């Protein structure tokens, strides 16, 4: 019913992607850029909200309790992840903690003296902008850490709401599945590395094969929350868009927050762009229809807003020292294919086989398949980060297809075998995130919380000399 639909939660999701960009432009850029850019962003956000699609609202007390429970579950999940340093933190926090504290304690843009010259902090810092701003204003790193918890909880709650909006029936089980969703890392360990890791419930299971990893969503939250949460929200916001009036701006906002996931999202953005504007009709009716589709997306937020965000974000991120390193793996092609085939089958292939009959006419199904097969071939930086992070959007969409299939299966249509197979795959996959929880609980019980800080230069900084962001957009570092 129309009166039960509202865009307010979608608008909250827009705010989650927009607000960090606004803080960055106002806090890191020179006065002309800050004033003009801030005005452009605010106008873009106004039009963004004006064109927000209407999704479901709670229709009874049961659904209202469900929404409140989503927030509580999100908060508990975030608190158990190490965000905010309340419990044990995994190794990746050893760089995320000092990075956040630098943002709170130093002037923006953050400039440091390395002894060999001056360098600017250059990293996808969007997630930390709101909490760092509050910590800076209140002169308290600890309050900033608490605000990290709040900001992460806000984003995950929005994501869970958007997930339930994909389903006809609103319930808790899709939330539980997301938290425990993973590939069959445990099976890979049993086949290749014997039972040793499984006999130690605090071990990290996802490196069971060299070079490759599709991180479970709990692993993403516990290790790379700053990239994962904005990407989760962005994927489902775009998934729910009914037209292209907001699509490009939403995509642009992701680069400063989740750069590698944004790169992995590109094929899906192209698909949604054509689908929302029925752009695929140009195959039948000619290029004139495609021209109409392109013109229909000419909105202020898509053209002016996204151009501002892309230019500023690219000029800032392009100064990173390690970002320019790209390569392919140096092992033999045959060995690579054997490893990749085994890895893909265990991590996603079996899920996709179960989904094929139900999703075979869905273009997204083939895009997910293609991205999960291709992205492991690419290296950006010094390690397999592209494989682990660029695949986040495809994994979110794989999860959405799984829960949609579970919801739609009818035992009367002889689908019991596929249904039970999916349940078994989910149960075996859940061993991976359960190990992540067990490690946190074990070390927290031993009194271990914050990790030791270690912020390397190559991954997080760029030289100020000839830096295009500082030259054209950044504040004068001498003042």
Secondary structure as UniProt FT lines:
FT   HELIX           2..4
FT   STRAND          5..6
FT   HELIX           8..28
FT   HELIX           31..50
FT   STRAND          55..56
FT   HELIX           61..79
FT   TURN            80..84
FT   TURN            91..92
FT   HELIX           93..105
FT   STRAND          111..113
FT   STRAND          118..121
FT   HELIX           126..128
FT   HELIX           129..137
FT   TURN            138..139
FT   HELIX           141..164
FT   TURN            165..166
FT   HELIX           173..180
FT   HELIX           185..193
FT   TURN            194..196
FT   HELIX           197..199
FT   TURN            201..202
FT   TURN            205..206
FT   TURN            210..211
FT   HELIX           217..240
FT   TURN            245..246
FT   HELIX           247..253
FT   TURN            254..257
FT   HELIX           259..276
FT   TURN            277..278
FT   HELIX           279..281
FT   HELIX           282..285
FT   HELIX           287..296
FT   HELIX           301..305
FT   HELIX           306..317
FT   TURN            318..319
FT   TURN            323..324
FT   STRAND          326..327
FT   HELIX           333..344
FT   HELIX           345..349
FT   HELIX           350..359
FT   TURN            360..361
FT   HELIX           363..374
FT   HELIX           375..377
FT   STRAND          379..380
FT   HELIX           385..389
FT   TURN            390..391
FT   HELIX           392..408
FT   HELIX           411..413
FT   HELIX           416..445
FT   TURN            446..447
FT   HELIX           457..460
FT   STRAND          461..463
FT   TURN            465..466
FT   HELIX           468..472
FT   TURN            477..478
//
